[in-house]
Amino acid sequence: MLANDPVTQARIDLTTALRAAVRHGLNEGVCNHFSMTVPGREELFLVNPQGLHWSEITPSDLVLAAADGNVIEGRYEVEPTAFFIHARIHAGNPRARVVLHTHMPYATALTSIRDGRIEMCTQNAFRYWNRIAYDDAYAGVALSSEEGDRMCRAMGDKDILFLRNHGVIVSGPTVAQTYDDLYYLERAAMVQVLAMQTGRPLHNIDDRLAEHTAHQIAGEAQQAFLHFESLKRLLDRDEPGWRRLAAA
């Protein structure tokens, strides 16, 4: 693999997201999955392998897979639900070039309570105004293409899907932007859950102001890329060898 080719860069970016998620407490055992379509070969996608902790994954460990479940390149297997969720969302939603699925604690806590929603009560939440879909029909572990297709339909034209009694899916055009959304989604959920624990009512803002603030935050999109590059520098400092590529 050449150091600067788009596929290698994709591998580095996806590895950055996986390792950063460990630092931010968004991972769970060796479960959950991050994926992205392969630059120039959008019918294929990169995904983390089954059985590796996210803190030990390198760019070479990522698996190149096809939507039919075949591993095209890689020395590891892929966890079945990764195919049934990620392959179907990539195939059914061309906008979802990056798909991040986690059971991160605070956002998942909101999926576990009746009518759990991200409320428009903090600035971090306002960036998600009109961007979240809610799937309130839990159907067990996602072990069929039909379930992946159902999730894709539930997501519709939104960037984020809250899965009742399960977790969240965040999608986007680049790893940097999608990871930034994942990170701040958990922060918004965390502050909301803490506020709810006071027993006092949440102070939501109205839709007009929420929409206005969401547009303001979207206009500062470079923050996502700056954040993501800073995460790479932290990994370079603290985890030497994390960028390791297979020998050509």
N, C-alpha and C positions, 0 to 999 in steps of 0.2 A: 504494500500500500504506500502510495506517495504521500508525503507529509501534508501537502496543501490541496489535495484533490477533494472535491465536494463530498464524496462518500466518507473519506477519512475524517473530514471536519464534522460530518454528521455523527460519526461514531464518538468523536471527542465530546461533542456537545451533549449527546445523550448520556454518556458516562458522567459528565459534569453534573447533569440533573440528578442522576441516581445517587451519586456520592453526596451531593449537597442535601438531598432529601434525608439522608441519614443524619447529617449535622443538624437539620431543622426538625428532627423527630417526626417525619412524615412517613417513614417506612414501617413495615410490620413483618418481622421474621424474614423469610426468603420469599414472601408472597407479594402480590400486586405486580404491576407491569407498566413500563414506559415504552412507547414505541414511536417511530416516525417513518414516513415513507422515504424510500431511497431516492436521492436526487438523480434525475434522469431515468429512473426506472420505478415510476410511481405504483406499478402493480406489485412491487415488493416492499417489505418494511423491515426495519431493524427493531429488535426487541431484546430485553434482558433475558438471559438464559435461566432455565429452571435450576434451583438448588444453590445458587450463589447469593451470598449476602451482598446487598448493594454496596457496602463499603469496600468490597474486594474486587468489584468488577472493573475491568480495563476495556479500552476500545476494542481490543482483539476478541474479548469474550462475547460481545454482542452477536446475536444470531441474525442472519439474513434469511427471511422466511417469505413464503408465498401465501396467498389467501386461502389456498386449499389445505394448508397445514404442513406442507413439505418444507423441510429445512434446506435451503439452497446453499448456504455457506455457514459453517460454524461447527464446533466440536461438542456442543451441548444440545440437549433437548429444550423444547419450549413448553412451559406449563399450559395445559389444555385451554384453560379459560382465557389465556392471552390470545389464542387464535380466535376463539368464539366471540370475544369482546372486541379486540383491537382490529382484527382483520375485517370484521363486518362494518365497523365504524369507518375505517379508512376507505373501504369499498363503497359505502353508501353515502359518504359525506366528503367530497373532494376538498372542502375547506379545512378538514381536520387532518392536516399534514402531520401534526404531532398529537398524540393521545396519551395522557397521563392518568392512570387509575390508581387510587390509594384508598386505604381505610384510615386516613389520618384522624387523630382522636376527636378534635373539637367539631370539625365538619361532620364526621360520622355520628357524633352525639346528636347533632341536629336532625340527622336522618332517622334517629331512633325514637324521637318524640312525636306525638300527634301534631300534625300540621307544622312540623319543623321547617323553617324557612330562614334564609339569610334576610334579616330585617334591615331596613334603611336607617340604621341608628349610629353608624360610625363612618368616618371618612373612608376607611378601608373598604367598607361595604358598598359605598356609593359607586365604586368603579364597576360593580357587577349589576348595576341597574339594567333590567331588561335583557340580561345575558344568561340567565339561569333557567333551565327546565327542571321539573321535578317529576321523577318516575315513582309513583306511589303504589306500584303493583309488583311487590317482591315476588319472585318466582323460583327461588332456590338458587343454588350455585349455577353459574352460567356455563353449561356444558353442552350447548347446541348452537348451531348457526342461527336457528330461529330466535333464540334468546338474544344473541348479539344484534340481529336485525331489529328486534323489538326495542332494544335500548337505543339503537340508531334512530328509529322513528320517534321515540320519546324525546330524544335530544332535539330533533327538528332543526331549526335554524339558529339554535343557541350554541354558545361556546362551552357551556358547563351543564352537567347532568348530575343532580342529586339522586342517588339510588336508595329508596326507602329500605331501612334496616340493613344497609350494606356499606356504602361509601360514596365516593364521588369520582366523576370523570371530568377532566379538563382538557380541552382541545384548543389548537391554535396553529398559526402559520409557521412559527419557528420555535425551537426549543427554548430560547431565551425568553420570548414573550409568554409562552405557555407555562414555563416553570415559574415565572414571576407571578402569573395569575394564580397558580397553585399555592405558592407561598403566602400571598396576601389573602387568599381565600381562607386559609387556615387561621391566619391572624385575625381576620374579621370574625370568624366563627368563635375563636377563643375569647375575644373581648365580649362578644354577645353572650356567650355562655356564662362568663364571669358576671356580667351585668344582670343576667336573669337570676343568678344565685342570690342577689341582694333582696329579691322579692319585690322590688320596686318596678313600676312599669317602664318599658323601654321608651325612649324619646325619638320616635321616627320622624324624619323630615318628609315633606310632601314630594310627590312625583316630579313636579316642575324643577325643584331645587336638586333633587337626586339626579335627574337627567342632565341638568346643567353641569353639576360637579363631575359626573361620569365623562362628559365630553372634555372637560378640563383635564382630567387624569389621562384620558386617551391621547390628548395633545402632548403629553409628556412621555411618549412611548420610549424615548431614548433611555429613560431610567431603567427599563427592563434589561436593555443590552449592557448598560453600565453595571447593573447589579450582577448580571451573569458573568461578565468578565472579571469582576472582583472575586466571585466564587472560584473561578479558575486560578486566580492568583493565590487564594487561600489554600487550594489543593496543592499547587506547586510548592508552597511553603511547608505544608504540614504532611503531605502524603506523597513523597517522591516515588516515582514509578507509576503513578496513576494513569499517565498518558501512554503506557506501553502498547506498542503495535507489534503484530506478528512480523517475523522476518519475511522479506520479499522473496 
